[in-house]
Amino acid sequence: NRRSEVMKRRPNNGRINSLEVSGMPLAGLRGLLAEDFNGDISPAALRHILTICDALWLHSGDPALPHAELTSGKCSNGFVDVLRVLQYPNLCELLACQLVMKLEATYRGPIHWAVGSDHAGATISYAVANWLLAKHAFTEKGLDKTQLWKRFVIEPEEVVLQVEDLVTTLGTLRAVREGIRQGNPHPVTFAPVVLTLVHRSDVYEFEGAPIVYLAHYDIQTWSPEECPLCKAGSVRLRPKENWAKLTGQE
């Protein structure tokens, strides 16, 4: 099956490695296919992909430089917007392939569904489902940050794999799992592993299962009153509206 084909695509089968990816412009990355890639992606190569797609910014610590003001009103020394990478289907497929290879090192049991949250989680979970030859669906946003499962029934013998683009807290993982459980007439079996592209939490397990990721970044958040960058004179900027200023491009 296709899952076995993914595992055959180990080092020395592809023609492009992480070192070459680390120097590619965006135009080159947009032509990169999963089958072109040689082995496991390195943290440096993934960081390059995220950065060049304007999906990752990390503060240098210099108080003369601005820092991020989040939608919640809190301050942060980093910002991740994985959807800016997933807008390119080839990169989504490549990163999904990498996640499946990581999965194989942790769990080799059956997977019948790959599910994610609405909506960036829906994109990467679809790509993972494609590699696994599994069924795919995603929860839908409800009120008060709930995630609802409405359209399909998961049968008792089927195993569900949760896949997310980003794990900051366990809030979305909990909401998705609760929505799936409440939306099905039978008890639901979840795979003993969770996949995410980017992990920026201090928690590495969910309901006793490891959270497997391609990249981890230590990103902190504070209230404006407690923010050390504000106290040092750093200016707060909304990342999406001020990306060039935040990243020093202007």
Secondary structure, DSSP 8 states (H G I E B T S, - for coil): -HHHHHHH--TTSSSB-HHHHTT--HHHHTT--GGGB-SS--HHHHHHHHHHTT-EEE--S-TTS-EEE-TTS-EESEEE-THHHHTSHHHHHHHHHHHHHHHHTT--S---EEEE-TTHHHHHHHHHHHHHT-EEEE-EE-GGG-EE--S----TT-EEEEEEEEESSSHHHHHHHHHHHHT-SS--EEEEEEEEEEE-SS--EETTEEEEEEEE----EE-TTT-HHHHTT--EE-TTTSHHHHTT--
